[in-house]
Amino acid sequence: MSEQILVIGANGQIGTELVLALRNKFGNASVIAADINPANETLAGSGPFELLNVLDKDRLHELFTAYQPTQVYLLAAILSAVGEQKPRLAWDLNMNSLLQVMDMAVAFKVQKVFWPSSIAVFGPHSPRQHTPQYCVMDPNTVYGISKLAGERWCEYYHTKYGLDVRSIRYPGLISWKAAPGGGTTDYAIHIFHEALKQGTYQSFLSAQTALPMMYMDDAIRATLQLMEAPAEQISIRSSYNLAGISFTPEQLAAAIQQHLPEFTLTCRPDSRQAIADSWPQSIDDSQAQQDWHWQPEYDLPGMTSAMLENLKNTVTL
């Protein structure tokens, strides 16, 4: 049986690159991209696209009926920084979209569902170094609260209904193909654009703020690897810790200076600093390594080179 894959929230930072990777793997016609906004430039014309507000239950049912998906990737979300400005909206979208999609997946007997969690599930009392898979989790942002609740719902639907739902706690994701979506780690994308445009960047986090990060190529590879793993190898039905690179704005600036020696960094922390201070500095992802043989490919120098090389052709100076 051929796969029919529905990706909801396809225009976003993860969705854009995930749709392309899935179309490359399964064929353009087999991957249906859906978003509340029209297709972005990267996705336009490369395969089926549907307009969808994921909170519109009738429209969601219409798409499930039309396409009978075998896999669903739910990426629609309001991220950490934007969520603090619109907390009730963030809770409504992040929580109810998941419940509606999982209900639909059970009803239509979808084989696999992917839903991303985040390092935002951890909080001020979680261990900050090598944060383990299981520990105190007391998120203090509505984004983190919604992701932690979502993890519990994922495990519940797996236990109660046998739904094969899989998840990753993404660290900060760094990409060049699509704009970031309003998260606390977005500085690590903005810095590359400004380095090429202006030769200087003002970070909204302090110079010594270490956070777990990952180059998007690794994140997409991890997602596909998790979804391809046999069900019996998946021991975590809440969400897997995933690690890539941990660095500070200062360390990232130094890596950029290896390519652009004149680049300068200044720091003016804003409200996002408090969010970053409640998150881990590094992640223990030994369970993902053990269960589905996860290993990142990009270190800080490799990621920096890749970002600058790709952006050189796309940034308007």
Summary of the structure (lengths in Angstrom):
residues: 317
radius of gyration: 18.9
end to end distance: 48.3
largest distance: 57.8
contacts: 1095
relative contact order: 0.13
helix: 44%
strand: 15%
